[in-house]
């Protein structure tokens, strides 16, 4: 191509430029254009057509959002979910039919509730095994009996710790079996303790003179009297033996200043401990000793307990609060305190057993 400069002057010259090939013309340009042209893969186009056909047949359109399944996915579960979503949107909800396995499981559950099996369980619970050869039913009966006994013990125990001694006396009078049920459960608890505090008190009493007269307040089954050679007055709300005095231990039939030793082994129960210790002051001789064993969790402040005992006429001789689970005290009567004296009400925290 030739470019000419307009002849403005006579001396103007014609300048010829080298011919330049136009863009888009020639074989090289055509090859480059072919390379730049983007072709869609045939496989993907076919997959899109397949998904589109499948979605149309199911009655919904396949989504193109970021949460949509990939176009080339062939997962039947994703199709079922999308199909279920379409049914819910259109107001059609179908209940799933139980499979053969589900129906079989339900039938098995109903079989376990047959009246015959229930009756066998009740009979096993009521039966009392006499020998170790009773077999599995006896083991089941023992377990059920133990659970029932433990439940009743916990209930009675809670009542005794949260009521005064007068109401506790009425409780055992109205229910003749309550005392035996309580002590049966109590024996089970003793077996779980690291040590029996009564054994330590028995050991202490044996060191005393055999002529010392002992008062066992809240004796239970009277094991202290069986274990020492001394004269022991065993007292509790219910008498299980001829030598046990049935009485409220806040009002015993003992004569004033007739005892050398008073024992309270896990028996400071109830909300009127003032009455318990003032009665001990009444029946103890001057300089007589009081031995107390209690569960350590019942004490918020040992010093407060010592001050309370001081107000009842007792001075602390010795204490052992280093032993796990139990605290042991020895007090001595230093003065007479009349039972009519008005003292500040005092009680220890209740000891409530939890179900295990």
Buried (B, 14 or more C-beta within 10 A) or exposed (E): EEEEEEEEEEEEEEEEEEEEEEEEEEEEEEEEEEEEEEEEEEEEEEBBEEBEEEBEEBEBEBEEEEEEBEEEEEEEEEBEEBEEEBBEEEEEEEEEEEEEEEEEEEEEEEEEEEEEEEEEEEEBBEBEBEEEEBEEBBEBBBEBBEEEBBEBBBBBBBBBBBBBBBBBBEBBEEEEEBBEBBBBBBEBBBEEEEEBBBEBBBEBBEEBEEEBBBBBBBBBBBBBBEBBEBBBBBBBBBBBEEEBBBBBBBEBEBEEBBBBBBBBBBBBBBBBBBBBBBBBBBBBBEEBBBBBBBBBBBBEEBEEBBEBBBBBBBEBEEBEEEBEEBBBBBBBBEEEBEEEEEBEEBBBEBBEBEEE
